[in-house]
Amino acid sequence: MMGMTNYMEILGSNQPWNMILFMLIPVGLAEALVATEFFCLYKKEASDSWSKANKILSILLGVYYFIITCYVLFAVFPKLHWRGFADYVAMGAMVANVIPAILILLLELNVIYQNKPFEQKLKIHFLLVIAYLVIAHIAMVFGMFDPALFGFEDSASHMMHHDHHMMH
């Protein structure tokens, strides 16, 4: 039987709501941001509406992911039984993703880089969105690993394995 990281257990629990709340909404917002950034760059004649959509999506992502991260840190983390390296990377990346999300929010609210030219802010914004998606994918990939691949042995499965050897 394959083990599961806490990341996958969180997504798999309370179906379909956890998948929607922790995966679909935040990753969907980030992917929509990528699309609006491309339209801002390549559809200059219609960029005002794309820029407004981009700003709204940026603010939504920053606020939403901050709320998710607070929930995970204060309601989920204290109850976790850590399952080794893959679990640390997956859950760590899930929480670390608040950094680019908050920076995107602060950039859109003109709290940071307010004196930078539009093109430079757009470049920073785009790099932060890419960072967000890369970190989200790191969480997903490591979250899908069986923790046993990295040496984790669950005490229950270890006992079953030990009992199985005793039978021979």
N, C-alpha and C positions, 0 to 999 in steps of 0.2 A: 504494500500500500504506500502511495506517495504522500509525503508530508506536505504541509502547506505553510507559507509564511503568514504572519499576522496581516500583512498587506492584502493578500488574496482572501484571507478569512473575513476581513472587514468588507471587502467588495462583494464577497459571496453571501454574506449574512444579510438578512432582511430584504431579500430579493423582491422587486427590482430596485428598491429605493436607495440602498447604499451605492449601487453601481451608478445610478443616476446622479446622486448627490456628490460622490467622491471622484467620479470618472467622467461621466458624460458632460455635465455642466462645466466644470473647470477646463477640461481639455477642449470641449466644443467652443468655449469662449476664446481660448488661445488660438485655435485654428481659424476661427472667424476673424480674429485680429490679424493674422497673417494675410488672409484674403483682403481685408480692408486696406492693409498697408500696401499690398501690390496695386490695388486700384488707386490709392492715393498717388503712387509713383507713376503709373502708366495711363491713367485717365485724368489728366490734369484739368480738362474742361469740366469734369464732374466731381473734382476732388473735394469741394466743400461738403457735399452730402456724405462722401466716403470718410472725410475727416471727422465729421460729427459722429458717424457710426463708430469709427475707430475710438474716439474719445469716450463714448458711452460704454463700449465693450471693455476698454481699458479700466475704467472706473469700476464697472461691475466685476471684472476679474479680480482686481486688487481687493475690493471689499469682501467679495464672496470667499476668496481663498484665505484671507485673513481670518474670517469667521471659522472656516473649516479647520485651519491650523490650530486655532485656539481650542476648538472642540477636541481635536486629536490629542493635543498636548495635555489638556486638563481632564478630559473624560475617558480617553482611550489609553494613553501611555501608562498611567498608574496601574492599570489592570493587566497589562501585557505580561505574558511569559515569553521572553525573548527566545527566538529559535535560531540563533547563530548569525553568521556573517551576512547571508542573503537577507535575512530579516532586518538587520541593522541598516544595511544599505537601502533597502526598499523603503522602510519607514523613515529613515533619515532623509532620503531624497524627497519623500512626500512632504515632510515638514520643511526642509530647506527651500522648497519651491516657493515658500512665502516671500523669500528675499527678492527674486525678480518680480513677483506679483506686486509687492509693495512699492518697489522702485518704479514700476510702470505707473502705478496709481499716483505716486508723488510727482512723477514727470508730467502726467496729464493735469494734475492740479497746480502745476507751476510752483511746486515747493522746491524742486531741485532743477538745476540747469535752466533757470528762467532767462538767463542772458545769452544763451546759445542761439545761433541762427536756426531757422526751421529745418534745414537739411541735416544739420548736425543732431538736432533733437530727434528727427525721424530715424536717423541711423542708430542712435542710442536706444530708442524705443524698439526698433526692429531687432537689435542685438539682445535686448532683454526678453523679447518674446521668444526668440530662438533659444536663449538660455532656459527659459521656462519650459519649453517643449522638450529640450534635451534632458533636463532634470526629471520631467514627468515620465519620459521614456525609460530613464534609468530606474526609476521606482517601479515601473511596470515590468521591465525585464527581470530585475532581481526579485520582484514580488512573485513572479511566475516560477522561479526555481524551486525545486525541492530542497529544503534546508539541509537535508542529508548529503547533498552533493558537496557541501562545504564543511562536512564533518559533524554536523549537529545530530545528536542522538537523543530522541525523546525518551524519557525514563520508562514510559509505558511500552514503547516499541522495543526498547533495549531489553526489558524483562521478557517480552514475547519471544524475541530473538534468542535470548538466553534459555528460556524454557524449551524452545524448539530444538536447540542443540542437546539439551539434557535428554530428550526423547530418543536420540540415536544411540 
